């Protein structure tokens, strides 16, 4: 089984915020694959189905960003999976808005959702699809920035990045992640 996890915060209040780029990608994948993400299990919204002949699980943890790893660890235990069976899609301040970067492993880089994943999975070795959201202007609070909706001027860029993230997850279902990573990291 392949597990695609999008990080974000639950609720209408956070729906279109920068921190919810991962949830947006899961919504796009759900639409593309025709797998509704509507079951409440493991403190997450999940959708289970098949894509390209593979069993897949789409996940939107509902624990809020900072506790995402708790939900993901429950899922891996229940399905008897390892971190190698998953890819995590999330927002990244260090990338320009709309840019993607894929990685096979790495530190949390200050991202609390990834910090929680590392803590609860006991490893930094899990695949990531980072969606660039840019940095706030100097002096502006990072927490306020990530919880702000995308301005209309950035909406097209973020929608395109979310679509590319969905395409990367789709390619991962049938190809090794290294090939997916090399392909998408080469695109600008």
FITOR-927444 format. One line per field, with one value per residue (C-alpha): x, y, z negated; chain; residue in one letter. Coordinates in pm, 1 decimal, padded with zeros to 6 digits. Layout:
xx: c(X, ...);
yy: c(Y, ...);
zz: c(Z, ...);
chaine: c(A, ...);
residu: c(A, ...);
# end
This chain:
xx: c(00000.0, 00118.0, 00024.6, 00007.8, -00014.3, -00091.9, -00015.9, -00239.5, -00481.9, -00846.3, -01144.6, -01289.0, -01075.1, -00753.2, -00885.3, -00701.3, -00401.4, -00037.2, 00007.7, -00259.2, -00077.2, -00054.0, -00430.7, -00484.0, -00263.8, -00457.7, -00782.8, -00638.8, -00517.0, -00857.8, -01025.0, -00778.4, -00805.7, -01176.6, -01106.1, -01311.5, -01118.3, -01409.9, -01365.5, -01273.0, -01011.1, -00681.4, -00753.6, -00744.2, -00962.9, -00870.9, -00962.2, -00877.7, -00883.2, -00678.8, -00468.7, -00291.1, -00351.7, -00192.7, -00374.7, -00347.5, -00440.8, -00488.1, -00450.9, -00526.4, -00435.4, -00691.4, -00462.8, -00347.2, -00009.0, 00208.9, 00075.6, 00058.2, 00303.4, 00066.8, -00198.3, 00050.9, 00218.8, -00124.1, -00189.7, 00147.4, 00098.1, -00256.0, -00165.9, 00174.5, 00357.7, 00694.0, 00795.3, 00920.5, 00555.6, 00461.7, 00518.4, 00435.1, 00324.2, 00365.6, 00435.2, 00793.0, 00891.4, 01236.5, 01107.6, 00963.6, 00584.9, 00481.4, 00813.2, 00833.1, 01123.3, 01122.0, 01348.9, 01395.4, 01481.7, 01603.0, 01562.7, 01247.1, 01398.3, 01187.0, 00857.4, 00657.4, 00449.5, 00765.4, 00920.1, 00619.8, 00648.6, 01018.0, 00945.9, 00660.4, 00806.2, 01151.2, 01326.8, 01400.1, 01393.4, 01059.6, 00979.3, 00869.4, 00708.3, 00759.9, 00536.5, 00698.1, 00502.4, 00781.0, 00889.0, 00719.3, 00875.4, 01136.3, 00978.8, 00654.6, 00552.0, 00606.4, 00308.9, 00076.7, 00214.4, 00161.7, -00193.0, -00285.6, -00477.4, -00285.3, -00331.8, -00506.1, -00175.6, -00024.4, -00329.5, -00236.2, 00117.3, -00001.8, -00275.1, -00013.5, 00226.3, -00050.3, -00126.8, 00242.9, 00258.3, -00043.0, 00133.1, 00445.2, 00239.2, 00071.8, 00409.0, 00534.8, 00259.9, 00428.5, 00791.3, 01075.6, 01077.3, 01433.3, 01309.9, 01011.8, 01241.3, 01488.7, 01207.0, 01021.4, 01329.0, 01455.9, 01138.2, 01136.7);
yy: c(00000.0, 00353.0, 00623.8, 00989.0, 01230.2, 01598.6, 01816.1, 02101.5, 02225.2, 02112.7, 02345.0, 02615.5, 02882.8, 02731.7, 02597.8, 02821.6, 02915.5, 02870.1, 02602.7, 02390.6, 02336.0, 01965.6, 01937.8, 02116.9, 01859.4, 01569.9, 01729.4, 01747.8, 01385.3, 01277.4, 01448.5, 01300.7, 00945.2, 00954.5, 00854.5, 01054.3, 01155.4, 01141.9, 00856.3, 00957.2, 00712.4, 00740.8, 01107.5, 01177.7, 01207.9, 00920.3, 00782.3, 00428.5, 00299.9, 00197.6, 00405.0, 00249.6, -00097.4, -00012.0, 00006.1, 00366.8, 00560.6, 00938.7, 01104.3, 01447.0, 01432.1, 01619.7, 01661.8, 02008.2, 02053.8, 02025.8, 01678.0, 01527.2, 01248.9, 01101.3, 01028.4, 00902.8, 00666.2, 00514.9, 00454.0, 00286.4, 00060.4, -00038.0, -00122.4, -00270.7, -00028.5, 00144.7, 00506.3, 00378.5, 00326.1, 00692.5, 01033.3, 01356.0, 01675.5, 02000.3, 02373.6, 02506.8, 02863.6, 02826.6, 02777.6, 03054.5, 03044.0, 02777.6, 02592.4, 02220.1, 02030.2, 01656.8, 01486.8, 01128.0, 01230.5, 01520.5, 01724.9, 01911.4, 02241.5, 02424.0, 02275.9, 02161.1, 01908.2, 01737.2, 01761.4, 01568.7, 01310.2, 01252.6, 01223.5, 00972.5, 00768.0, 00755.9, 00845.3, 01132.2, 00888.9, 00939.3, 01089.0, 01451.7, 01675.8, 02034.9, 02309.2, 02652.4, 02926.6, 03188.0, 03379.6, 03675.8, 04020.1, 04089.3, 04169.6, 03987.9, 03688.7, 03351.8, 03196.6, 03475.1, 03438.7, 03061.4, 03090.4, 03359.1, 03283.5, 03306.2, 03650.4, 03649.2, 03734.3, 03403.1, 03184.0, 03074.6, 02979.1, 02777.1, 02601.1, 02500.1, 02380.5, 02175.8, 02016.4, 01932.5, 01784.8, 01566.7, 01465.3, 01371.1, 01154.2, 00993.0, 00913.7, 00767.0, 00505.0, 00343.2, 00465.0, 00465.8, 00789.1, 00871.1, 00886.1, 01101.3, 01328.5, 01373.3, 01451.2, 01707.4, 01873.4, 01939.2, 02134.4, 02506.1);
zz: c(00000.0, 00081.9, -00167.6, -00061.8, -00354.8, -00326.9, -00627.1, -00734.8, -00997.7, -01009.2, -00991.0, -00769.4, -00941.1, -00798.4, -00468.6, -00220.0, -00431.5, -00335.4, -00603.4, -00431.0, -00101.6, -00191.3, -00242.7, 00089.8, 00264.1, 00107.3, 00228.6, 00581.8, 00568.6, 00432.7, 00728.0, 00981.2, 00847.0, 00761.4, 00400.9, 00148.8, -00163.8, -00403.9, -00653.2, -01008.7, -01138.6, -01324.6, -01407.9, -01034.8, -00729.3, -00501.6, -00163.5, -00062.9, 00292.9, 00592.2, 00830.4, 01126.6, 00984.0, 00645.8, 00314.8, 00189.8, -00120.6, -00117.8, -00459.1, -00607.8, -00979.9, -01191.7, -01494.2, -01385.6, -01225.7, -01536.9, -01625.5, -01273.0, -01358.5, -01618.1, -01355.3, -01095.7, -01344.4, -01426.4, -01056.2, -00998.6, -01302.1, -01201.3, -00839.6, -00938.1, -00710.0, -00736.0, -00665.4, -00328.1, -00225.4, -00256.0, -00106.9, -00292.2, -00115.7, -00308.7, -00285.4, -00288.8, -00381.6, -00228.7, 00125.2, 00340.4, 00369.8, 00616.6, 00638.2, 00555.3, 00404.9, 00344.5, 00090.2, -00027.6, -00384.5, -00594.6, -00909.1, -01008.6, -00896.7, -01155.0, -01028.6, -01331.9, -01137.7, -01010.3, -01357.3, -01492.5, -01213.3, -01288.2, -01660.8, -01621.6, -01335.7, -01496.0, -01171.2, -00932.2, -00641.2, -00472.5, -00133.5, -00109.3, 00148.2, 00037.3, 00175.0, 00161.7, -00014.5, -00036.9, -00346.9, -00513.8, -00494.3, -00765.1, -01100.3, -01020.3, -01233.5, -01064.4, -01247.8, -01127.6, -00774.5, -00744.5, -00882.8, -00629.3, -00309.6, 00015.2, 00169.8, 00508.5, 00679.7, 00562.0, 00614.2, 00967.8, 00859.7, 00562.0, 00763.0, 01022.6, 00749.1, 00586.1, 00925.5, 00976.2, 00623.3, 00714.2, 01037.4, 00838.1, 00600.2, 00900.7, 01061.8, 00730.0, 00737.3, 01039.4, 01027.8, 00771.0, 00570.7, 00685.2, 01046.3, 00940.0, 00739.4, 01027.5, 01270.4, 01058.0, 00907.6, 01261.1, 01346.8, 01268.6);
chaine: c(A, A, A, A, A, A, A, A, A, A, A, A, A, A, A, A, A, A, A, A, A, A, A, A, A, A, A, A, A, A, A, A, A, A, A, A, A, A, A, A, A, A, A, A, A, A, A, A, A, A, A, A, A, A, A, A, A, A, A, A, A, A, A, A, A, A, A, A, A, A, A, A, A, A, A, A, A, A, A, A, A, A, A, A, A, A, A, A, A, A, A, A, A, A, A, A, A, A, A, A, A, A, A, A, A, A, A, A, A, A, A, A, A, A, A, A, A, A, A, A, A, A, A, A, A, A, A, A, A, A, A, A, A, A, A, A, A, A, A, A, A, A, A, A, A, A, A, A, A, A, A, A, A, A, A, A, A, A, A, A, A, A, A, A, A, A, A, A, A, A, A, A, A, A, A, A, A, A, A, A, A, A, A, A, A, A, A, A);
residu: c(X, X, X, X, X, X, X, X, X, X, X, X, X, X, X, X, X, X, X, X, X, X, X, X, X, X, X, X, X, X, X, X, X, X, X, X, X, X, X, X, X, X, X, X, X, X, X, X, X, X, X, X, X, X, X, X, X, X, X, X, X, X, X, X, X, X, X, X, X, X, X, X, X, X, X, X, X, X, X, X, X, X, X, X, X, X, X, X, X, X, X, X, X, X, X, X, X, X, X, X, X, X, X, X, X, X, X, X, X, X, X, X, X, X, X, X, X, X, X, X, X, X, X, X, X, X, X, X, X, X, X, X, X, X, X, X, X, X, X, X, X, X, X, X, X, X, X, X, X, X, X, X, X, X, X, X, X, X, X, X, X, X, X, X, X, X, X, X, X, X, X, X, X, X, X, X, X, X, X, X, X, X, X, X, X, X, X, X);
# end
